[in-house]
Amino acid sequence: MTELRHYPGKPLRLRLRQWLENTGWYTILILFGLVTVVPFLWTALMSVRPNSANVFRPNQPPQLIPYPGLIGWGEGQREAREAGFYAAPAGSPFGWWRDFTPVIEPQLAGTSLEPYTFAATTANYYRVWTDVNLPRYFVNSFIVALSVVTIQLVTSSLAAYPLAKMQFQGRDVLFYLILATLVFPDQLTLIPTFIMSVNLFGFADTLHGLIIPFGANAFGIFLLRQTYQSIPNELIEAARIDGASEFGIWWRILLPLIRPGLATLAIFSFVGSWNSFLWPLLMIRTESMYTLPVGLAFLEGAFTGNLRTVAAGVMVATVPIIIVFLVFQRQFIRGLSGAVKG
């Protein structure tokens, strides 16, 4: 429970009201966090289960605590299940497995934790990595996402600079026209973009077709324009007096100052490109050119009924997004606050 803090000078009624408001907000945040975390937790637990039995079983305690079971990578799973350990001999394909279940399971037997535990395994991840061309899908998604992020950072930062710091006729009209494009859903522009990409530019069945059509971003221009506006005009005027060109001002002075905004845009762009499904599905026909979301749809068809293998593929696709956010989380928060202030 939230502590009833002491607010000097405030009557008890106002202090109680403040406490109830804080408690209400904390409750809402906790519920929202649970709604967000529980599906991810279920997927993570299913990805390491040795069978497809659900984590949340009817009339039984949920199995939420994994312990090391069959752990390893490569060839030799069957031998490890029978003998408890396998290490590939010299000259054979790589393989190392060890089954910890016979050691840990007796220690948990009869304890209060036993109904909530299960033996975790890495076999599902190995099966996904080998039975489906997941490494290739991963590389394709990584190339597309990094390229889209790089191009959007350059184009958005260049376009936002004159809209925020230069004076010219029609500047505000141009900005609001760009902003108005955010009103239209992506599906509305899907058909004309597809026709231009295939018939005019010949981007069908190429990674270029997943990158170039998304090289400009109206939201990125808006976000960085707001970030630019938080920078004092006197700094730019001083650089102009010293003889710096507009490009030099943008490159040497403004870009280092808007790094939080760039990090925020990079996260949004990376997540959007990494999770994009409909556009790659329309543009790509060759299986070796699939991105990860399209490959995961193929994975679901290949392993129908095997939820743990599909869950392992989903976890592989989710981990890069989590890493990107953890790396840039501080700049992400600063970038959003700077955009709001701007």
Secondary structure as the mmCIF struct_conf table of DSSP 4:
data_model
#
loop_
_struct_conf.conf_type_id
_struct_conf.id
_struct_conf.beg_label_comp_id
_struct_conf.beg_label_asym_id
_struct_conf.beg_label_seq_id
_struct_conf.end_label_comp_id
_struct_conf.end_label_asym_id
_struct_conf.end_label_seq_id
TURN_TY1_P TURN_TY1_P1 PRO A 8 GLY A 9
HELX_RH_AL_P HELX_RH_AL_P1 LEU A 12 SER A 47
TURN_TY1_P TURN_TY1_P2 VAL A 48 VAL A 48
BEND BEND1 PRO A 50 ASN A 51
BEND BEND2 VAL A 55 PHE A 56
TURN_TY1_P TURN_TY1_P3 PRO A 58 ASN A 59
BEND BEND3 GLN A 60 GLN A 60
STRN STRN1 ILE A 65 PRO A 68
STRN STRN2 LEU A 70 GLY A 74
BEND BEND4 GLU A 75 GLU A 75
HELX_RH_AL_P HELX_RH_AL_P2 GLN A 77 ALA A 83
BEND BEND5 GLY A 84 GLY A 84
STRN STRN3 PHE A 85 ALA A 87
HELX_LH_PP_P HELX_LH_PP_P1 ALA A 88 PRO A 89
TURN_TY1_P TURN_TY1_P4 ALA A 90 GLY A 91
BEND BEND6 SER A 92 SER A 92
HELX_LH_PP_P HELX_LH_PP_P2 PRO A 93 PHE A 94
STRN STRN4 GLY A 95 ASP A 99
HELX_RH_AL_P HELX_RH_AL_P3 THR A 101 LEU A 108
TURN_TY1_P TURN_TY1_P5 ALA A 109 GLY A 110
BEND BEND7 THR A 111 THR A 111
TURN_TY1_P TURN_TY1_P6 SER A 112 LEU A 113
HELX_RH_3T_P HELX_RH_3T_P1 GLU A 114 TYR A 116
STRN STRN5 THR A 117 ALA A 120
BEND BEND8 THR A 122 THR A 122
HELX_RH_AL_P HELX_RH_AL_P4 ALA A 123 ASP A 131
BEND BEND9 VAL A 132 VAL A 132
HELX_RH_AL_P HELX_RH_AL_P5 LEU A 134 LYS A 165
TURN_TY1_P TURN_TY1_P7 GLN A 169 GLY A 170
HELX_RH_AL_P HELX_RH_AL_P6 ARG A 171 ALA A 180
HELX_RH_3T_P HELX_RH_3T_P2 THR A 181 VAL A 183
BEND BEND10 PHE A 184 PHE A 184
HELX_RH_3T_P HELX_RH_3T_P3 ASP A 186 THR A 189
HELX_RH_AL_P HELX_RH_AL_P7 LEU A 190 ILE A 195
HELX_RH_PI_P HELX_RH_PI_P1 MET A 196 LEU A 200
BEND BEND11 PHE A 201 PHE A 201
TURN_TY1_P TURN_TY1_P8 ALA A 204 ASP A 205
BEND BEND12 THR A 206 THR A 206
TURN_TY1_P TURN_TY1_P9 LEU A 207 LEU A 207
HELX_RH_AL_P HELX_RH_AL_P8 HIS A 208 ILE A 211
HELX_RH_3T_P HELX_RH_3T_P4 ILE A 212 PHE A 214
BEND BEND13 GLY A 215 GLY A 215
HELX_RH_AL_P HELX_RH_AL_P9 ALA A 218 GLN A 229
TURN_TY1_P TURN_TY1_P10 SER A 230 SER A 230
BEND BEND14 ILE A 231 ILE A 231
HELX_RH_AL_P HELX_RH_AL_P10 ASN A 233 ILE A 241
TURN_TY1_P TURN_TY1_P11 ASP A 242 GLY A 243
HELX_RH_AL_P HELX_RH_AL_P11 GLU A 246 GLY A 248
HELX_RH_PI_P HELX_RH_PI_P2 ILE A 249 LEU A 254
HELX_RH_AL_P HELX_RH_AL_P12 LEU A 255 LEU A 257
TURN_TY1_P TURN_TY1_P12 ILE A 258 ILE A 258
HELX_RH_AL_P HELX_RH_AL_P13 ARG A 259 TRP A 274
TURN_TY1_P TURN_TY1_P13 ASN A 275 ASN A 275
HELX_RH_AL_P HELX_RH_AL_P14 LEU A 278 MET A 283
BEND BEND15 THR A 286 THR A 286
HELX_RH_3T_P HELX_RH_3T_P5 GLU A 287 MET A 289
HELX_RH_AL_P HELX_RH_AL_P15 LEU A 292 ALA A 302
TURN_TY1_P TURN_TY1_P14 PHE A 303 GLY A 305
HELX_RH_AL_P HELX_RH_AL_P16 LEU A 307 LYS A 341
#
